Amino acid sequence: IYDQAVNDPETAMDLAEKEQLRLLQLISEYMDAVRAARAAHSSLDSTATHNAFFILAPEVHSFLNDLVQQNLAYQTSERLLNILNRQNLIVSLEENVYQLAQALAQARSDALGRLVQSFVEGLDTILLTAVDAMESSDRSEVTLLIAITEDRGSLMEKIRNTYLANEKTLEAQDKPTLLYVTILFERIVWMLGRLGTLRRNEAQLLIS
């Protein structure tokens, strides 16, 4: 993005979406950071990713706000609103994924090991699907993202069943951690599903 791009709103929105893709790719790096931290029995090393996100995100938001000031056609305004909603969602998503990554990296007990692995691998898959959905013009990618996030109930049921199977082996201090992680996970999956819905809505707007 660059300041003069706002004079061509359609091109400007295309550029903003490319920056949003970069933001989403940064978020997807957190699960690799969790794996590395757990393998090395160290703290989460994601400061560079977190800082990079919060350098770029305000720039994108400011750019979109400049676009709002333009005299836009109705359909263009609808698309811009969609992109603004996605920007706000991506910022909230990063905050929640960052918090989840910290919690997962700090969950050290053996009893939590399999559960943490389930969260990491499950979320990694969904985040990569979201990146593909935002990057590709193939509507099947968006459909897939919406489908796997709508099915979060069965995934959470599997995780809860694993929890119940291990409940007797969990230490008292592990249970609040697991509850916190579960709440964050469900919230993140909902956000990713909403992101997919907004992307689908934009595609429908562009062909209408």
C-alpha positions as protocol buffer text, in pm:
chain_id: "A"
residue {
  index: 1
  type: ILE
  ca { x: 0 y: 0 z: 0 }
}
residue {
  index: 2
  type: TYR
  ca { x: 103 y: 363 z: -62 }
}
residue {
  index: 3
  type: ASP
  ca { x: -71 y: 694 z: -8 }
}
residue {
  index: 4
  type: GLN
  ca { x: -146 y: 772 z: -373 }
}
residue {
  index: 5
  type: ALA
  ca { x: -324 y: 440 z: -421 }
}
residue {
  index: 6
  type: VAL
  ca { x: -638 y: 577 z: -254 }
}
residue {
  index: 7
  type: ASN
  ca { x: -705 y: 773 z: -574 }
}
residue {
  index: 8
  type: ASP
  ca { x: -793 y: 441 z: -741 }
}
residue {
  index: 9
  type: PRO
  ca { x: -1023 y: 275 z: -485 }
}
residue {
  index: 10
  type: GLU
  ca { x: -1055 y: -64 z: -654 }
}
residue {
  index: 11
  type: THR
  ca { x: -678 y: -103 z: -687 }
}
residue {
  index: 12
  type: ALA
  ca { x: -636 y: 29 z: -334 }
}
residue {
  index: 13
  type: MET
  ca { x: -868 y: -238 z: -195 }
}
residue {
  index: 14
  type: ASP
  ca { x: -681 y: -508 z: -386 }
}
residue {
  index: 15
  type: LEU
  ca { x: -358 y: -385 z: -227 }
}
residue {
  index: 16
  type: ALA
  ca { x: -517 y: -375 z: 120 }
}
residue {
  index: 17
  type: GLU
  ca { x: -627 y: -736 z: 80 }
}
residue {
  index: 18
  type: LYS
  ca { x: -270 y: -836 z: -4 }
}
residue {
  index: 19
  type: GLU
  ca { x: -155 y: -671 z: 318 }
}
residue {
  index: 20
  type: GLN
  ca { x: -429 y: -853 z: 510 }
}
residue {
  index: 21
  type: LEU
  ca { x: -297 y: -1178 z: 366 }
}
residue {
  index: 22
  type: ARG
  ca { x: 48 y: -1088 z: 501 }
}
residue {
  index: 23
  type: LEU
  ca { x: -106 y: -1026 z: 843 }
}
residue {
  index: 24
  type: LEU
  ca { x: -280 y: -1362 z: 835 }
}
residue {
  index: 25
  type: GLN
  ca { x: 43 y: -1535 z: 734 }
}
residue {
  index: 26
  type: LEU
  ca { x: 213 y: -1377 z: 1035 }
}
residue {
  index: 27
  type: ILE
  ca { x: -59 y: -1515 z: 1263 }
}
residue {
  index: 28
  type: SER
  ca { x: -11 y: -1863 z: 1118 }
}
residue {
  index: 29
  type: GLU
  ca { x: 355 y: -1854 z: 1231 }
}
residue {
  index: 30
  type: TYR
  ca { x: 253 y: -1877 z: 1597 }
}
residue {
  index: 31
  type: MET
  ca { x: 185 y: -2250 z: 1586 }
}
residue {
  index: 32
  type: ASP
  ca { x: 537 y: -2317 z: 1458 }
}
residue {
  index: 33
  type: ALA
  ca { x: 665 y: -2104 z: 1746 }
}
residue {
  index: 34
  type: VAL
  ca { x: 464 y: -2316 z: 1992 }
}
residue {
  index: 35
  type: ARG
  ca { x: 611 y: -2636 z: 1849 }
}
residue {
  index: 36
  type: ALA
  ca { x: 964 y: -2495 z: 1875 }
}
residue {
  index: 37
  type: ALA
  ca { x: 910 y: -2376 z: 2234 }
}
residue {
  index: 38
  type: ARG
  ca { x: 773 y: -2711 z: 2347 }
}
residue {
  index: 39
  type: ALA
  ca { x: 1046 y: -2907 z: 2172 }
}
residue {
  index: 40
  type: ALA
  ca { x: 1316 y: -2690 z: 2335 }
}
residue {
  index: 41
  type: HIS
  ca { x: 1133 y: -2665 z: 2671 }
}
residue {
  index: 42
  type: SER
  ca { x: 1173 y: -2289 z: 2643 }
}
residue {
  index: 43
  type: SER
  ca { x: 946 y: -1984 z: 2647 }
}
residue {
  index: 44
  type: LEU
  ca { x: 756 y: -1877 z: 2337 }
}
residue {
  index: 45
  type: ASP
  ca { x: 983 y: -1693 z: 2093 }
}
residue {
  index: 46
  type: SER
  ca { x: 736 y: -1489 z: 1889 }
}
residue {
  index: 47
  type: THR
  ca { x: 822 y: -1130 z: 1974 }
}
residue {
  index: 48
  type: ALA
  ca { x: 940 y: -1057 z: 1620 }
}
residue {
  index: 49
  type: THR
  ca { x: 614 y: -1187 z: 1472 }
}
residue {
  index: 50
  type: HIS
  ca { x: 403 y: -1000 z: 1727 }
}
residue {
  index: 51
  type: ASN
  ca { x: 592 y: -674 z: 1667 }
}
residue {
  index: 52
  type: ALA
  ca { x: 580 y: -711 z: 1289 }
}
residue {
  index: 53
  type: PHE
  ca { x: 205 y: -755 z: 1305 }
}
residue {
  index: 54
  type: PHE
  ca { x: 157 y: -437 z: 1506 }
}
residue {
  index: 55
  type: ILE
  ca { x: 377 y: -237 z: 1274 }
}
residue {
  index: 56
  type: LEU
  ca { x: 182 y: -341 z: 966 }
}
residue {
  index: 57
  type: ALA
  ca { x: -175 y: -360 z: 1104 }
}
residue {
  index: 58
  type: PRO
  ca { x: -212 y: 12 z: 1195 }
}
residue {
  index: 59
  type: GLU
  ca { x: -76 y: 109 z: 853 }
}
residue {
  index: 60
  type: VAL
  ca { x: -343 y: -101 z: 682 }
}
residue {
  index: 61
  type: HIS
  ca { x: -614 y: 42 z: 907 }
}
residue {
  index: 62
  type: SER
  ca { x: -502 y: 400 z: 838 }
}
residue {
  index: 63
  type: PHE
  ca { x: -496 y: 329 z: 465 }
}
residue {
  index: 64
  type: LEU
  ca { x: -851 y: 192 z: 477 }
}
residue {
  index: 65
  type: ASN
  ca { x: -969 y: 493 z: 676 }
}
residue {
  index: 66
  type: ASP
  ca { x: -828 y: 720 z: 405 }
}
residue {
  index: 67
  type: LEU
  ca { x: -1030 y: 523 z: 151 }
}
residue {
  index: 68
  type: VAL
  ca { x: -1347 y: 582 z: 352 }
}
residue {
  index: 69
  type: GLN
  ca { x: -1305 y: 955 z: 289 }
}
residue {
  index: 70
  type: GLN
  ca { x: -1327 y: 905 z: -88 }
}
residue {
  index: 71
  type: ASN
  ca { x: -1645 y: 956 z: -288 }
}
residue {
  index: 72
  type: LEU
  ca { x: -1724 y: 591 z: -356 }
}
residue {
  index: 73
  type: ALA
  ca { x: -1995 y: 414 z: -552 }
}
residue {
  index: 74
  type: TYR
  ca { x: -2237 y: 199 z: -352 }
}
residue {
  index: 75
  type: GLN
  ca { x: -2087 y: -136 z: -450 }
}
residue {
  index: 76
  type: THR
  ca { x: -1735 y: -6 z: -384 }
}
residue {
  index: 77
  type: SER
  ca { x: -1846 y: 115 z: -40 }
}
residue {
  index: 78
  type: GLU
  ca { x: -1994 y: -227 z: 35 }
}
residue {
  index: 79
  type: ARG
  ca { x: -1669 y: -397 z: -53 }
}
residue {
  index: 80
  type: LEU
  ca { x: -1469 y: -148 z: 155 }
}
residue {
  index: 81
  type: LEU
  ca { x: -1692 y: -210 z: 457 }
}
residue {
  index: 82
  type: ASN
  ca { x: -1634 y: -582 z: 413 }
}
residue {
  index: 83
  type: ILE
  ca { x: -1256 y: -529 z: 405 }
}
residue {
  index: 84
  type: LEU
  ca { x: -1271 y: -303 z: 712 }
}
residue {
  index: 85
  type: ASN
  ca { x: -1466 y: -569 z: 899 }
}
residue {
  index: 86
  type: ARG
  ca { x: -1202 y: -825 z: 802 }
}
residue {
  index: 87
  type: GLN
  ca { x: -926 y: -592 z: 921 }
}
residue {
  index: 88
  type: ASN
  ca { x: -1085 y: -555 z: 1263 }
}
residue {
  index: 89
  type: LEU
  ca { x: -1138 y: -929 z: 1279 }
}
residue {
  index: 90
  type: ILE
  ca { x: -778 y: -1006 z: 1185 }
}
residue {
  index: 91
  type: VAL
  ca { x: -649 y: -775 z: 1462 }
}
residue {
  index: 92
  type: SER
  ca { x: -872 y: -949 z: 1719 }
}
residue {
  index: 93
  type: LEU
  ca { x: -767 y: -1285 z: 1578 }
}
residue {
  index: 94
  type: GLU
  ca { x: -398 y: -1206 z: 1627 }
}
residue {
  index: 95
  type: GLU
  ca { x: -453 y: -1106 z: 1987 }
}
residue {
  index: 96
  type: ASN
  ca { x: -636 y: -1429 z: 2065 }
}
residue {
  index: 97
  type: VAL
  ca { x: -394 y: -1656 z: 1877 }
}
residue {
  index: 98
  type: TYR
  ca { x: -101 y: -1486 z: 2051 }
}
residue {
  index: 99
  type: GLN
  ca { x: -260 y: -1548 z: 2392 }
}
residue {
  index: 100
  type: LEU
  ca { x: -338 y: -1908 z: 2298 }
}
residue {
  index: 101
  type: ALA
  ca { x: 18 y: -1966 z: 2175 }
}
residue {
  index: 102
  type: GLN
  ca { x: 158 y: -1841 z: 2504 }
}
residue {
  index: 103
  type: ALA
  ca { x: -74 y: -2069 z: 2702 }
}
residue {
  index: 104
  type: LEU
  ca { x: 6 y: -2373 z: 2488 }
}
residue {
  index: 105
  type: ALA
  ca { x: 380 y: -2314 z: 2507 }
}
residue {
  index: 106
  type: GLN
  ca { x: 363 y: -2288 z: 2887 }
}
residue {
  index: 107
  type: ALA
  ca { x: 155 y: -2606 z: 2932 }
}
residue {
  index: 108
  type: ARG
  ca { x: 438 y: -2836 z: 3039 }
}
residue {
  index: 109
  type: SER
  ca { x: 275 y: -3128 z: 3218 }
}
residue {
  index: 110
  type: ASP
  ca { x: 280 y: -3472 z: 3057 }
}
residue {
  index: 111
  type: ALA
  ca { x: -94 y: -3505 z: 3113 }
}
residue {
  index: 112
  type: LEU
  ca { x: -159 y: -3198 z: 2898 }
}
residue {
  index: 113
  type: GLY
  ca { x: 79 y: -3310 z: 2625 }
}
residue {
  index: 114
  type: ARG
  ca { x: -167 y: -3488 z: 2396 }
}
residue {
  index: 115
  type: LEU
  ca { x: -431 y: -3221 z: 2444 }
}
residue {
  index: 116
  type: VAL
  ca { x: -189 y: -2943 z: 2359 }
}
residue {
  index: 117
  type: GLN
  ca { x: -86 y: -3134 z: 2047 }
}
residue {
  index: 118
  type: SER
  ca { x: -451 y: -3156 z: 1942 }
}
residue {
  index: 119
  type: PHE
  ca { x: -497 y: -2781 z: 1977 }
}
residue {
  index: 120
  type: VAL
  ca { x: -174 y: -2698 z: 1792 }
}
residue {
  index: 121
  type: GLU
  ca { x: -233 y: -2930 z: 1497 }
}
residue {
  index: 122
  type: GLY
  ca { x: -604 y: -2850 z: 1472 }
}
residue {
  index: 123
  type: LEU
  ca { x: -554 y: -2475 z: 1474 }
}
residue {
  index: 124
  type: ASP
  ca { x: -254 y: -2493 z: 1243 }
}
residue {
  index: 125
  type: THR
  ca { x: -469 y: -2671 z: 983 }
}
residue {
  index: 126
  type: ILE
  ca { x: -747 y: -2413 z: 1009 }
}
residue {
  index: 127
  type: LEU
  ca { x: -508 y: -2116 z: 994 }
}
residue {
  index: 128
  type: LEU
  ca { x: -338 y: -2252 z: 681 }
}
residue {
  index: 129
  type: THR
  ca { x: -680 y: -2310 z: 526 }
}
residue {
  index: 130
  type: ALA
  ca { x: -769 y: -1948 z: 606 }
}
residue {
  index: 131
  type: VAL
  ca { x: -449 y: -1826 z: 437 }
}
residue {
  index: 132
  type: ASP
  ca { x: -538 y: -2029 z: 128 }
}
residue {
  index: 133
  type: ALA
  ca { x: -894 y: -1892 z: 131 }
}
residue {
  index: 134
  type: MET
  ca { x: -773 y: -1531 z: 148 }
}
residue {
  index: 135
  type: GLU
  ca { x: -505 y: -1584 z: -115 }
}
residue {
  index: 136
  type: SER
  ca { x: -690 y: -1790 z: -374 }
}
residue {
  index: 137
  type: SER
  ca { x: -963 y: -1686 z: -613 }
}
residue {
  index: 138
  type: ASP
  ca { x: -1094 y: -2042 z: -594 }
}
residue {
  index: 139
  type: ARG
  ca { x: -1424 y: -2027 z: -405 }
}
residue {
  index: 140
  type: SER
  ca { x: -1382 y: -2389 z: -296 }
}
residue {
  index: 141
  type: GLU
  ca { x: -1107 y: -2275 z: -58 }
}
residue {
  index: 142
  type: VAL
  ca { x: -1348 y: -2036 z: 114 }
}
residue {
  index: 143
  type: THR
  ca { x: -1616 y: -2305 z: 123 }
}
residue {
  index: 144
  type: LEU
  ca { x: -1369 y: -2541 z: 290 }
}
residue {
  index: 145
  type: LEU
  ca { x: -1276 y: -2282 z: 554 }
}
residue {
  index: 146
  type: ILE
  ca { x: -1640 y: -2219 z: 639 }
}
residue {
  index: 147
  type: ALA
  ca { x: -1711 y: -2592 z: 654 }
}
residue {
  index: 148
  type: ILE
  ca { x: -1428 y: -2684 z: 890 }
}
residue {
  index: 149
  type: THR
  ca { x: -1501 y: -2394 z: 1123 }
}
residue {
  index: 150
  type: GLU
  ca { x: -1873 y: -2472 z: 1133 }
}
residue {
  index: 151
  type: ASP
  ca { x: -1779 y: -2825 z: 1238 }
}
residue {
  index: 152
  type: ARG
  ca { x: -1588 y: -2698 z: 1542 }
}
residue {
  index: 153
  type: GLY
  ca { x: -1844 y: -2865 z: 1768 }
}
residue {
  index: 154
  type: SER
  ca { x: -1724 y: -3214 z: 1681 }
}
residue {
  index: 155
  type: LEU
  ca { x: -1360 y: -3107 z: 1717 }
}
residue {
  index: 156
  type: MET
  ca { x: -1424 y: -2960 z: 2060 }
}
residue {
  index: 157
  type: GLU
  ca { x: -1619 y: -3270 z: 2157 }
}
residue {
  index: 158
  type: LYS
  ca { x: -1316 y: -3482 z: 2069 }
}
residue {
  index: 159
  type: ILE
  ca { x: -1092 y: -3258 z: 2278 }
}
residue {
  index: 160
  type: ARG
  ca { x: -1333 y: -3265 z: 2571 }
}
residue {
  index: 161
  type: ASN
  ca { x: -1351 y: -3645 z: 2553 }
}
residue {
  index: 162
  type: THR
  ca { x: -973 y: -3660 z: 2561 }
}
residue {
  index: 163
  type: TYR
  ca { x: -984 y: -3427 z: 2860 }
}
residue {
  index: 164
  type: LEU
  ca { x: -1232 y: -3648 z: 3044 }
}
residue {
  index: 165
  type: ALA
  ca { x: -1022 y: -3954 z: 2971 }
}
residue {
  index: 166
  type: ASN
  ca { x: -722 y: -3780 z: 3126 }
}
residue {
  index: 167
  type: GLU
  ca { x: -902 y: -3590 z: 3400 }
}
residue {
  index: 168
  type: LYS
  ca { x: -774 y: -3811 z: 3681 }
}
residue {
  index: 169
  type: THR
  ca { x: -414 y: -3765 z: 3567 }
}
residue {
  index: 170
  type: LEU
  ca { x: -437 y: -3386 z: 3536 }
}
residue {
  index: 171
  type: GLU
  ca { x: -286 y: -3180 z: 3812 }
}
residue {
  index: 172
  type: ALA
  ca { x: -509 y: -2922 z: 3979 }
}
residue {
  index: 173
  type: GLN
  ca { x: -316 y: -2637 z: 3817 }
}
residue {
  index: 174
  type: ASP
  ca { x: -365 y: -2792 z: 3471 }
}
residue {
  index: 175
  type: LYS
  ca { x: -743 y: -2773 z: 3472 }
}
residue {
  index: 176
  type: PRO
  ca { x: -776 y: -2391 z: 3461 }
}
residue {
  index: 177
  type: THR
  ca { x: -514 y: -2385 z: 3185 }
}
residue {
  index: 178
  type: LEU
  ca { x: -713 y: -2634 z: 2981 }
}
residue {
  index: 179
  type: LEU
  ca { x: -1035 y: -2440 z: 3032 }
}
residue {
  index: 180
  type: TYR
  ca { x: -865 y: -2115 z: 2927 }
}
residue {
  index: 181
  type: VAL
  ca { x: -716 y: -2277 z: 2618 }
}
residue {
  index: 182
  type: THR
  ca { x: -1050 y: -2431 z: 2521 }
}
residue {
  index: 183
  type: ILE
  ca { x: -1230 y: -2097 z: 2545 }
}
residue {
  index: 184
  type: LEU
  ca { x: -963 y: -1922 z: 2336 }
}
residue {
  index: 185
  type: PHE
  ca { x: -964 y: -2200 z: 2078 }
}
residue {
  index: 186
  type: GLU
  ca { x: -1340 y: -2188 z: 2027 }
}
residue {
  index: 187
  type: ARG
  ca { x: -1329 y: -1808 z: 1995 }
}
residue {
  index: 188
  type: ILE
  ca { x: -1049 y: -1825 z: 1738 }
}
residue {
  index: 189
  type: VAL
  ca { x: -1226 y: -2086 z: 1529 }
}
residue {
  index: 190
  type: TRP
  ca { x: -1541 y: -1872 z: 1528 }
}
residue {
  index: 191
  type: MET
  ca { x: -1336 y: -1573 z: 1409 }
}
residue {
  index: 192
  type: LEU
  ca { x: -1182 y: -1775 z: 1128 }
}
residue {
  index: 193
  type: GLY
  ca { x: -1526 y: -1892 z: 1022 }
}
residue {
  index: 194
  type: ARG
  ca { x: -1648 y: -1532 z: 1022 }
}
residue {
  index: 195
  type: LEU
  ca { x: -1347 y: -1437 z: 811 }
}
residue {
  index: 196
  type: GLY
  ca { x: -1446 y: -1704 z: 560 }
}
residue {
  index: 197
  type: THR
  ca { x: -1804 y: -1577 z: 551 }
}
residue {
  index: 198
  type: LEU
  ca { x: -1689 y: -1221 z: 484 }
}
residue {
  index: 199
  type: ARG
  ca { x: -1463 y: -1342 z: 205 }
}
residue {
  index: 200
  type: ARG
  ca { x: -1754 y: -1534 z: 52 }
}
residue {
  index: 201
  type: ASN
  ca { x: -1979 y: -1230 z: 79 }
}
residue {
  index: 202
  type: GLU
  ca { x: -1721 y: -1019 z: -102 }
}
residue {
  index: 203
  type: ALA
  ca { x: -1700 y: -1271 z: -385 }
}
residue {
  index: 204
  type: GLN
  ca { x: -2078 y: -1260 z: -422 }
}
residue {
  index: 205
  type: LEU
  ca { x: -2072 y: -881 z: -420 }
}
residue {
  index: 206
  type: LEU
  ca { x: -1814 y: -868 z: -698 }
}
residue {
  index: 207
  type: ILE
  ca { x: -2017 y: -1091 z: -931 }
}
residue {
  index: 208
  type: SER
  ca { x: -2353 y: -925 z: -860 }
}
